[in-house]
Amino acid sequence: MIDDKIAAYEDALGKEREARKKAERLLEEKAWELLQKEQELRIANLQLAELHQQTTAERDGVFENINDSYVVMDLDGFPIKMNTAAEQFLGFTVQDRVNLNTVVHKNDMQHIPKAFQVLYTKGVITNFKTRFLNAAGEIKQGQINASIIYDGNGKAIAAQGIVRDITQEALVARQLKQSQNRLATLILNMESGVLLEDENRDIVLTNKQFCSFFSIPSTPEQLVGINCKDAAEQSKNLFKDPTAFVARINELVALKVQALGDEITMLDGRILERDFVPIFEKKLFKGFMWAYRDVTIRRKYRESIDAQRQKYSSIIANMNLGLIEVDAANVILMVNQRMEAISGYTRAELIGNKAKELLLLPEDKAIIEKEIALRKEGKSNSYEVRVRRKDRTIRHWLISGAPQYDIGGTNTGSIGIHLDITEFKNLQVQKDSLFKRLEQSNKELQEYAHVVSHDLKSPLRNISALVHWVKEDIQNEVTAQTYSHLEMINSTLEHMETLIANVLVYSSLSEQPLITEPVDLDKLLHEVVTLTQAPPYITIVFKRSFPVLNVDAVKMRQVFQNLIDNAIRYSDKSAGIVELDYALIKGNHAFSVKDNGIGIDPAYHEKIFKIFQTLASNKESTGIGLSIVKKILDFYNGKIWVESTLGSGATFCFTIPKLP
């Protein structure tokens, strides 16, 4: 029993020993495998470390040499690592210990907290744009792509990011935006109606004028996005030819070829000019631009110009003035019918020849040379020349010449209008001869007037003396009637002497020089009134003060003396009044002498200013006084007239132009 147990124990012990050996062998095998694995792991770790080092070096090299800024910063915002581009972009290095939050532009600071929140929450942030103020005070625009750096436990320990300098791009973008805004504003306010469509014919932009042309009740803003495929059909009834309007629109859209200056007439008579421009970008179709302009006035003006041109072309062709157009070398380019008539040459004979060689007398060619030089200087003027017609007769021409220019402003020659003044020149010669004879006749007449005046006065004085002696000799023997007859003779002699004196004054006015000097007319008139010695029943009234004028004192004295004497002579009232007045009216000095005498019938208003014309009711008048007044005023280009009716007095008015 015991042996059985021992045997069993031994058997169990043997099995245990065998099992231990198996376990030891298995352990040895596993240990060896573990050792191999450890060796492989050590080699792998060494390779991994080498690879990590190589990758880190490559990454550092890449980030160091990229054009964009690369920055690694701690979670407080201080840079841990920066590449050269980042140092140049920001203007400082890691050693300067500048917090990146402090270099953000103050106007962009409000966006930074939200950006960091996105970065911490998502671990990355892309295409974040902000402005920086670098160490030099320059504003830089950056686009940031950043990520969080975690440790082995997944804890955020830093952040890294690439900052691309988009300062220039932002500037260009702003300028482009400004240009777009200006262009949009320009389009919106243009006098042309503009419509911009995309490739689907949806409206991108239009303006008020377009809405006005097509009677669209919406605003330009409300039309954006609306499709225009059926627009032509909807608006065709606004046009005179609706079918043609729609057909042309469809043709342009289908061909996608630029068309400028199409004219279309609207039903209300307006004329629109349309430009169609298809828009391509790198040969890719992007849309259309339509521009409509109201050219009604321009079209009407052009039609008017064409009509005027036709009219004046007809006038030029048929006018009584010869027309020649020459080039810069004086070669004839064009003539009208009248030029053929006055020169005797046909159009074919004139065109292509030099005008001065074909027409002018040799001694007058210098005149043309001078005129050609003036035309090259851009000057116009008129001049006279002598020409020889085809029939060899010599004529006098008056020529008015002007320079001709091309569209670029270059002088290309001249154009001249020619008038045959031969008959006028002959008349002028006759006139000069007549003037000389007339001048000689006037001189002889004046001399005759002086002689007659002297010769007549002498016998008149003798007769007056004889009458005086007769009166003395027979004063105690004659009757009252005889004495009255003698007085009448004496009065008639005095009247004749006055008449002769006035004739001499009138005839001498033309040969007397006009002396111009400042004359105080107020003082001169008071002297005239004093010397006149008006009767007691006549009152002379100055209505206002008179000015100082540059006139001939003697002649102005004669004017006022005659007018005042005339007013006194024809006074029939027991209380006669003569009023002297002055005013400055429309650049003229206006004077008047008014009386309350017998007045003048309107039938005599013109007649009384002619020599030897007088009112029959007054035998004292010589009929020369008003003629003298008118002749003096003619020297000053003045005017004189009378305002009166019979029985209501008379007002003699005269004017003298005011000198500048």
Stockholm file with secondary structure:
# STOCKHOLM 1.0

chainA/1-660         MIDDKIAAYEDALGKEREARKKAERLLEEKAWELLQKEQELRIANLQLAELHQQTTAERDGVFENINDSYVVMDLDGFPIKMNTAAEQFLGFTVQDRVNLNTVVHKNDMQHIPKAFQVLYTKGVITNFKTRFLNAAGEIKQGQINASIIYDGNGKAIAAQGIVRDITQEALVARQLKQSQNRLATLILNMESGVLLEDENRDIVLTNKQFCSFFSIPSTPEQLVGINCKDAAEQSKNLFKDPTAFVARINELVALKVQALGDEITMLDGRILERDFVPIFEKKLFKGFMWAYRDVTIRRKYRESIDAQRQKYSSIIANMNLGLIEVDAANVILMVNQRMEAISGYTRAELIGNKAKELLLLPEDKAIIEKEIALRKEGKSNSYEVRVRRKDRTIRHWLISGAPQYDIGGTNTGSIGIHLDITEFKNLQVQKDSLFKRLEQSNKELQEYAHVVSHDLKSPLRNISALVHWVKEDIQNEVTAQTYSHLEMINSTLEHMETLIANVLVYSSLSEQPLITEPVDLDKLLHEVVTLTQAPPYITIVFKRSFPVLNVDAVKMRQVFQNLIDNAIRYSDKSAGIVELDYALIKGNHAFSVKDNGIGIDPAYHEKIFKIFQTLASNKESTGIGLSIVKKILDFYNGKIWVESTLGSGATFCFTIPKLP
#=GR chainA/1-660 SS CHHHHHHHHHHHHHHHHHHHHHHHHHHHHHHHHHHHHHHHHHHHHHHHHHHHHHHHHHHHHHHHHSSSEEEEECTTSCEEEECHHHHHHHSCCGGGCCCGGGGBCGGGGGGHHHHHHHHHHHSEEEEEEEEEECTTSCEEEEEEEEEEEECTTSCEEEEEEEEEECHHHHHHHHHHHHHHHHHHHHHHTCSSEEEEEETTCBEEEECHHHHHHTTCCSCHHHHTTCBCTTHHHHHGGGBSSHHHHHHHHHHHHHHCCCEEEEEEEBTTSCEEEEEEEEEEETTEEEEEEEEEEECHHHHHHHHHHHHHHHHHHHHHHHSSSEEEEEETTCBEEEECHHHHHHHCCCHHHHTTSBHHHHHBCGGGHHHHHHHHHHHHTTCCEEEEEEEECTTSCEEEEEEEEEEEECTTSCEEEEEEEEEECHHHHHHHHHHHHHHHHHHHHHHHHHHHHHHHHHHHHHHHHHHHHHHHHHHHHTTTTSCHHHHHHHHHHHHHHHHHHHHHHHHHHHHHTTTSCCCCEEEEHHHHHHHHHHHHCCCTTEEEEECSCCCEEEECHHHHHHHHHHHHHHHHHTCCSSSEEEEEEEEEETTEEEEEEEECSSCCCGGGTTGGGSTTCCCTTCSSCCSCHHHHHHHHHHHTTCEEEEEECTTSCEEEEEEEECCC
#=GC SS_cons         CHHHHHHHHHHHHHHHHHHHHHHHHHHHHHHHHHHHHHHHHHHHHHHHHHHHHHHHHHHHHHHHHSSSEEEEECTTSCEEEECHHHHHHHSCCGGGCCCGGGGBCGGGGGGHHHHHHHHHHHSEEEEEEEEEECTTSCEEEEEEEEEEEECTTSCEEEEEEEEEECHHHHHHHHHHHHHHHHHHHHHHTCSSEEEEEETTCBEEEECHHHHHHTTCCSCHHHHTTCBCTTHHHHHGGGBSSHHHHHHHHHHHHHHCCCEEEEEEEBTTSCEEEEEEEEEEETTEEEEEEEEEEECHHHHHHHHHHHHHHHHHHHHHHHSSSEEEEEETTCBEEEECHHHHHHHCCCHHHHTTSBHHHHHBCGGGHHHHHHHHHHHHTTCCEEEEEEEECTTSCEEEEEEEEEEEECTTSCEEEEEEEEEECHHHHHHHHHHHHHHHHHHHHHHHHHHHHHHHHHHHHHHHHHHHHHHHHHHHHTTTTSCHHHHHHHHHHHHHHHHHHHHHHHHHHHHHTTTSCCCCEEEEHHHHHHHHHHHHCCCTTEEEEECSCCCEEEECHHHHHHHHHHHHHHHHHTCCSSSEEEEEEEEEETTEEEEEEEECSSCCCGGGTTGGGSTTCCCTTCSSCCSCHHHHHHHHHHHTTCEEEEEECTTSCEEEEEEEECCC
//
